[in-house]
Amino acid sequence: MSAARPSAGHPLAGVFDALYLACIWVAGIAIAVMSVIIPVGVFMRYVLGFGAQWPEPIAILLMVVFTFVGAAAAYRAGGHIAVAMFTDPLPPPLRRAAARAVELLMLLVCGFVVWYGTRLCLETMGQYIAELPWMPVGVTYLAIPFGSLATGLFVLEHMLFGAQTRRDVVRFGEAH
C-alpha cells in the first residue's frame, strides 16, 4: 500500500469504489434535475400563469436523494462537517479514542436510520402523493435507508482500512 492509495489493495476496494461512484452520480443527477425542475415550476407559475403541482414534490424528493446519498459520498471523501476544536487539543491517544467513539456512534446512527427508514418506506408504500398519484410515498423515502446504509458501509471501511481521502477515485479531477 502506498501513501497515495491507503487501502487500494484491500479485497473490497473495488466494491466500495463502485458504491462511492454510484453515490456521486446519483447525488449529482438529483441536484442537476432539481436545478432544472425548480425554474420550470417558477416559469410555469409566473410566466404562463398556472402552477403545476408536480415540480415541488419532485424537487423535495430529489433534495432527499441528494442529501442522504450525497452525505455518504461526502463521508468517504472526508468532505463532511467535523468539529475538531474539542479533539485537536487532546493528546494523540485520546484523540484516537475520540475518533473511534465517533465512528462507533456513526455506525449506531446509521443502523438506526437504516432500520427505521426501511420501516418508514414499507409502512408508507400503500399511500400516494396527491400531486403524484402514480408514486407511492414509500418510494420517496428510499434514499434515507439506502444513503444511511452506504454511509455505514463507508464508516466500516474507514474503521477497517483507514481513510480513503487520498485515493485517486476520491480525488478525481484534482491535479496530482
N, C-alpha and C positions, 0 to 999 in steps of 0.2 A: 504494500500500500504506500502510495506517495502522498506528500503533503497536499497536493492539489486534488487528490481523489481519496478522501479519508476512508471510504468504505466501498469503493467501486468494485472490489473483489469479493464482497460477500455474496452468497448464493442468491439472495433475494433482491440484489441491487436493480436488476432489470425490471422486476415486478414493481418495486417502489418508484423507479423512474417512470414507468408507463402510467402508474397511478397519478404521479405528480403532473405529468404532461396532460393527462386527461383532465385533471382538476384545472390546470391553467387554461386549456381550451374551452372547457365548459363555462368557467367563470368569465373568460374573455368574450365568448359568444353571447352570454347572458347580458353583459354590460353593453356590448355593441348593439344588440337588438333593442334593449331598453332605451338606449340613446336615440334610436330611430322612432320607437313607438311613442314616446312622450311628446316630441314635437308634432308627430302626426295627430295625436289627440288634441293638442293645442290648436293646430291648424284647422282641424275639423270643427272645433267648438267656436273659435273666434273669427275665422275667415269664411268658412262655409255656413256657419250659423246653426249647426246642430252638433250636439255632443254624443259621440259614440260611447257606448257603455263598456266596450272591451279593452281600451287602452290602459285604464287604471289597474284593473285586476291582473292583466298580463304583466304590466310593469312591476307590480308588487311581487308577483311570483318570480320574476326574473331577478329582482333585488334579493329575495330569499336565496335563490340559487347562487347568485354572485357572492353573497355574504358567507354562507356556510361552506360552499365548495372552495371559494377563494381563500377563506381562512385556513383551510387545510394546506393549500399550496404555500401560503404565506408562512405558516409554521415551519414547513420543511425548508424553505429558503431563508429562514431567520429574519423575515420581514415583519414579524408580529410585534406588538407592543410589549415592552418589558420594563418593569420598574426596577432599576438597578441601584437606586440611591440607598436602599436598605442593605443590599448584599455586597456592594463594592467595598465598603469599609471593613467587611468581615475578613478574618484570616482565611487563607485558602481552604483548609479542611472544613470550616463552617460554610464557606461559600459553596463548596461541592455538596455538602449535606443539604443546604437550602435548595440548590438546583435539583437534587434528587427528589426532595419533597415536592417541589413544583411539578416535576414530571409525574410523580405518583398522583398528585391532585388533578393534573390534566387528564390522566387516564380515568380517574374516578368521574370527573365531569363528563368526559367523552362517553363513558359507559352509561351514565345517567341519561344523557341526551339521546344516545342511540336507542336505549330501552324505551324511554317514554316518547321519543319522537316516532319510533316504529308503532307503538301503541296508538299514538295520535293519528298516524296515517291509516292504520287499519280501522280504527273506530269511526273515521270520517269518510271512508270510501263510499258509503251509501248516500252521502249528502252531495249536493251540487251547488255551484256558484250561480247566483241568479243571472249575472251578466254572461256567464259561460256555461250554459246548461249541459254541454257535452263533456265537461271536465269535472270529475269527482274532486271534492275538497281534499281528500287524502293524497291525491297526486300532487297538489300544490305544496304539500308539506314534505314530500320525499327528499328534498335536498337537505333537510335537517338531520335525519339519521344517516344519510349517505355521507354528507360532509363531516359529521362528527365521527363516523367510522374511519374515514380517511385520515382525519386529524389524529385519532387514536392510534392508527397504524403508524403514522409518521412519528408520534411520540415514542412508540415501542422501538421503531427503527433508531431513533436518536439515543434511546437508553441502551440498546444492544450494540450499535455500530458507530455511535458518535454523531456529531453534527454533520450535516450534508451541505452546508452553506458554501463550501468551496468546490463542490462537484461541478463539472462542466455543464451538465444538464440543468443545474440550478442557475448557473451564471451565464446562460445562453445569451449571446449578443453583447457581452462585455468584452472589452479589449483585454487580452491576456498578457 
